Amino acid sequence: MALVGIQDYIAGTAFTSPSAGVAAAVASARSVRQVVSAVNKDVFTTTSTAYVPITGFAVTIIPASLSSNILLFGQINFSAAAAATIGFNLLCNGQEIFPNNPVTGRYSGWAINVSAATGSTNYNFSFLHTPTTVGTQIYTMQVKLNAAGTLYINRNGDDTASALTSYRTATSFTAMEITT
């Protein structure tokens, strides 16, 4: 009877001996080198129908090598003064990296709908980025409204003193360097 171990299933590789398999798996495994995270509780407001940076929503990481990937993830709590469609863009060092729509006359970005002023949306995102240069990587997000109105981040659109309908929240943004 053959002994089958986890090394037999890593990257679809069949190994000739258990010790060689484990050594190969460890040598080829990806690992987390560093994690940088930011939490922002400040209220951000905009009426812009063109993309604007979200103040205070950024993480900075310096990868160890050009072969590293940066796993980006986080969440944004937002609402609008009325029903609206909101667009988000992810940038690295001021350049759009996702979703980067090349179609002329079309907005790029994630499009999310908010149904009412007292409603709110919690948007979770993730993206694996491969930097093209070694050095500091500053990740930020931009936001815009599709029509006239007001967008709020970290609060709801109906910000009254009522504990039943008003709240203040926080956003988070994390960058994780994955090395090979």
N, C-alpha and C positions, 0 to 999 in steps of 0.2 A: 504494500500500500504506500503510495507517494504522499508525502507531507506537503500540503499546499499552504503557503503563507501569504501575507499581504504583499510581500515583494513580488509575487507572481502576477499581481494585478496593477501595479504601478505603471502607468503610461503604456499599458498593453504589452509589456515586455515579459517574455518568458525567460527566466534565469536558470542557469545550469546547476547552481548550488545556492543554498539559502544564504550563506555568508557573502557570496559575490553579489547576490540580489540585493541584500540590505545595503551593502557598500555603494552599489550603483544608484539605488534609490536615494540614499542620503546625499550622494555627490550631485545628483540632478535635481534635488528638491528645491522648490522656491521657499523663501523665508521672508518674514517681515523684518525689515531693518529698523524702521522708525515709524512712529505714529504722531501726527500733529493734529490737534483738534481745537476748535474755537466755538464758543457759545456767545450769542449776542441776544441781549434782552431789550435793546433800544428799539423804539418804534420808528419805523421808516415809512414815509408817506411820499407818494408821487402822483401827478396827474398826467405824466408824459405818455404820449402815444408812440414815442421813439424809445429805443433801449437806453436806460440809464443804469449806472452801477448801484448796487444795493450797498449803502454805507454800512461799514462794520462787518460785512459778510465776506471774509477772506481767510485763507490759510496759506502759509508759506512753508515750503519744504525744500531741502537741498539734497537731491539724490546722490548716492555714492558713485554711480556710474551711468553711462548712457544705456546700458542694458537693463536698467531698472524700469519697472512700470509703477505708476502711481494710481492706486485705487482711491477714488474720490466718492464720498457718500455723505449724506446729511439729510436734513429736513428743514422746510420753511413753512411757517404758519402765516397765512395771509388771508385777507378779505378785501372787499371793495365796498364803496358807499352804495352801490347798486349792482344788480347782476352784470357780470362782465366776463370777458375772456382775457386771461393774463398770459403773457409770454415770458419765458425765462431762457437765458443763454448762459453757458458755462465758458469761462475764459481762462487762459493761462498766459501770464505776462501781457495782458491786454489783447490777446488774439483769441477769437472765438474757436473753441475746439469741439464743442458739441452743442447742438446737433449740426451746425455748419451746413445750412441748406444752400446749394449753389444755383438754385432756380431764380432767375431774374424776375423781379416784381413780386416775390413771395417772401414773407417774413420767415426767418429761421427761428428755432426755439421750441421749447416744450410749450404746448398750449393747454391751459387748464381753465375750466369754467368755475366761476363763483356764482351761486344762485341768488343770494340775497344779502342785504347789509348786515343782518344779525348772524348770518351763516359764516363759516370759515372753512378753509381748506388747509389740510396738512399735506404738503407735497414732499414725498420722499424720493430721492434721486441717487443714482450710482453710475459711475463711469470709470473705465480703466483707460488711463492716458499713458501713452509712451512719449516722453519728452524727446525732442529732437536736438537738444543741447544740454550740456552739463552745466550746472550752476543753479542759482536760485530760481525756483518755480513758484510764482504767486498766482494762486487760483482764486477767482472772484466770480460773481454772478451779476447779470444784468436783468432788468425787468421792464416790462411795458404793458400798457393797457391797449386793447384793440379799438377803443372809442373813448370819447370824452367821459371823464369820471375821476374817481380818486381810489388809489390802491393803498392798502395798509399792510405792513408786515409787523408781526408781533402784537396785533390787536385786531378786534373785529370792527366792522364798519359802523356799527351803532354803539359808540363808546359813551354810554350813559353811566350814571352811578349805580345802576341796577346790577346786583350780583348775579341775577338770573340770566342776563343777556350780554353783559360786558365782561371782558377778560383781557388779560395781558399774558403773552406767551414768550417763548424764546425760540431761536433758530440755532441749528448746529451744523458744523461743517468739519469733516475729517478727511485728512490725506494720509494714506498709508503707503510707504515705499515697499514694493515687493521686489526682491532681488533673486537672481538666478545663480 
